Amino acid sequence: MKNYKEHLASISTFIFDVDGVLTDGKVFITTSGEQYRNMNIKDGYALQLAVKKGFNVAIISGGNNEGVRVRLKGLGLTDIYLGQRHKMDAFEDLLAIYDLKEENVLYMGDDIPDYEVMQRAGIAVCPNDAAEEIKSISDYVSPIKGGSGCVRDILEQTMKAQNKWMNGDGFEW
């Protein structure tokens, strides 16, 4: 495992999965078929701050829930790829749109559909409760479970490494 902290200063782009990363992976289903997910407010604060600080922040998810899209748009995210059968297509799309180098991208995933993208990203990270196959290729395994603040963990570490934490507009929501 390479020392991921040495590379945080070069990260310009974050890509996150949703279920199992931004949520705890539980889906509540009503009798009408509506699906509800639970997101951590501290992850939300860190996501909107990363956007304000000039980072590209994107979502690539196999799930397709409009409530998730509404929440993420409300945090300032614009690159939200839901319903992605093959996540590599969206990853390559983002690289092309923003003329990104893979080494400047940090990807956080938790399960097998994230595997290929994580192998290509400059830094691959996962929550504590990720699948073993994902942990085995991660440069960093957060001590925090999915949906419980693992996104805040890696965003905060990166912004601290780049002197973008606890300053300026960081005190505003």
C-alpha positions, 0 to 999 in steps of 0.5 A, spaced: 500 500 500 503 506 498 502 512 502 496 515 500 497 522 504 503 524 500 498 524 494 493 528 497 496 535 495 495 533 488 488 531 488 483 535 484 477 531 483 473 526 488 468 521 486 464 517 490 459 511 490 452 512 494 450 506 497 455 503 502 459 510 502 454 516 502 449 511 505 449 505 510 447 501 505 440 500 508 434 501 503 427 503 506 422 501 501 415 503 502 408 499 500 408 504 494 415 502 492 418 508 494 426 507 496 429 511 502 436 512 504 440 515 510 445 520 509 450 523 514 450 530 515 457 531 516 458 528 509 454 533 507 457 539 510 464 536 507 461 535 500 459 542 499 465 545 502 469 541 497 465 544 492 466 551 494 473 550 495 474 548 487 474 541 487 471 537 482 466 532 486 462 527 482 458 521 484 457 515 480 452 510 482 449 504 480 442 506 484 437 510 481 434 514 486 431 521 484 431 523 492 439 522 492 440 526 486 436 532 489 440 531 496 446 532 492 444 537 487 442 541 494 450 540 496 452 543 490 454 537 486 453 537 478 456 531 476 451 526 478 451 519 474 446 515 477 443 508 474 450 506 472 451 499 469 458 500 468 461 505 472 468 505 468 464 509 462 462 515 467 469 515 470 472 516 463 466 521 461 469 525 467 476 524 465 474 527 458 470 533 460 475 536 465 481 533 462 483 530 468 489 525 469 487 519 473 493 521 478 489 527 480 482 523 482 480 520 489 475 515 488 471 512 494 467 505 493 465 499 497 463 493 493 465 490 486 462 494 481 467 500 484 473 495 483 475 497 476 474 504 477 478 504 483 484 500 480 484 506 475 484 512 480 490 515 483 488 514 490 483 509 492 479 509 498 473 505 502 469 505 508 471 500 514 465 496 512 467 495 504 467 488 501 474 485 502 476 485 495 475 493 495 479 493 502 485 489 498 486 494 493 485 501 497 490 505 499 486 507 505 481 504 509 477 509 513 476 507 520 469 509 519 463 505 516 459 507 510 454 512 511 457 514 518 462 520 516 467 516 511 466 521 506 467 527 511 474 523 513 477 523 506 475 530 504 477 533 511 484 529 510 485 532 503 483 539 505 487 539 511 493 537 506 491 542 501 490 548 507 483 549 505 480 546 511 478 551 517 479 557 513 475 562 509 468 560 507 469 554 511 465 557 517 459 558 512 454 552 510 
